[in-house]
């Protein structure tokens, strides 16, 4: 009996609102009597055996003389109820608020309807034949494309156990029968606002994901370019090999080597402070200047002259406060000599064979400031003889300044000792890379790993 009585309560409330809105207040007292009488009858139906009669208990509050104002809302609502009168009452309430309502009395059609168009909210009756509201809710929440849609359950007062199950299964909230206009409006506002905020969040998330995807693609292209400007290993007339492993997508390290003329072979490795796009752009620009002899008036056979010109061309205040270190050397093939100069860079390691079969290490470095710090800073060159069978390693600090898992930081001495041990073996640089990773532990290296090996 509750259902028809609830219809009387609901429609009388809407008629009171209509009478007030259309200035037909003479109808309101009689409509209020119907509304109050229906509430009393509903209380009698709901009363437990032995409980005081609601007719003798304190009277139910009467419907307010002036109906609550209706606030316009926007949104697409799907209303599901097997009882046509219940559904009609609900739809009229929703449409009064300006909502776009789709209705169905067939719970089996709910998912098909939800997939046919976008909805902002589902109002779902708990008790329905064939497929009840709880089962429909489970299907909605099991579908990845629908689970984000908020669901409000509609239930009678004696269905609270079922309502609790629905809340646990993901329902947003519930509305008791008969529908209270103020409570309905509050629930609608809360659910629609939450859905709107989620939609905005999802739009922002999609924009972020698209931006990240685009940036990732661009970084991959930039990384591929940085690798493309590295020289190929060679075997004649010198045997040259290298290892290059950036610690991030874009490194600040780069290097190169080329024959300046038939007698002079240039070798250079530079390390820009930091990582990322800015560091990569500066390293690519500087290395291209060296590779293409693009420093006007400079004799690239004189290392100190090259560093002096680089320092003045790449002052850090003109490079977004970025600077770099560099090792630059020129091998003169006819007399087997190497001239070199460094700007704040780690020494190169020259390992030469001795007559007794042992190996002699020699660190090749000169005093010189970091490139870009002070204009017109002086640089000097030094020269050494290169014995036949010697090996030169030009490297960045990422090849030896390794922080171990226990917090210890390795030094150049550790690197030198290991290179003396493995020099002359096959796959020397592969073994060095494995050794560095074993010292560092799991995860990417803290700095770029770059090294050139020249066997004379």
Secondary structure, DSSP 8 states (H G I E B T S, - for coil): -HHHHHHHHHHHHHHHHHHHHTT-GGGHHHHHHHHHHHHHHHHHHH--TTS--TTTS-------SS---------EEEEE-S-HHHHHHHHHHHHHTT-EEEEES-GGGHHHHHHHS--SEEEEES--SSS-HHHHHHHHHH-TTTTTSEEEEEE-GGGHHHHHHHHHHT--EEEESS--HHHHHHHHHHHHHHHHHHHHHHHHHHHHHHHHHHHHHHHHHHHHHHHHTS---B-SSSEEEEEEE-SSSS-SEEEEEEESSSSEEEEEEEEESS-SHHHHHHHHHHHHHHHTT-STT--TT-HHHHHHHHHHHT-GGGTTT--EEEEEEEEETTTTEEEEEEES---EEEEEE-TTS-EEEEEE---B--BTSSTT--B--EEEE--TT-EEEEE-GGGT--B-TTS-B--HHHHHHHHHHHTTSTTHHHHHHHHHHHHH-SS--SS-EEEEEEE-
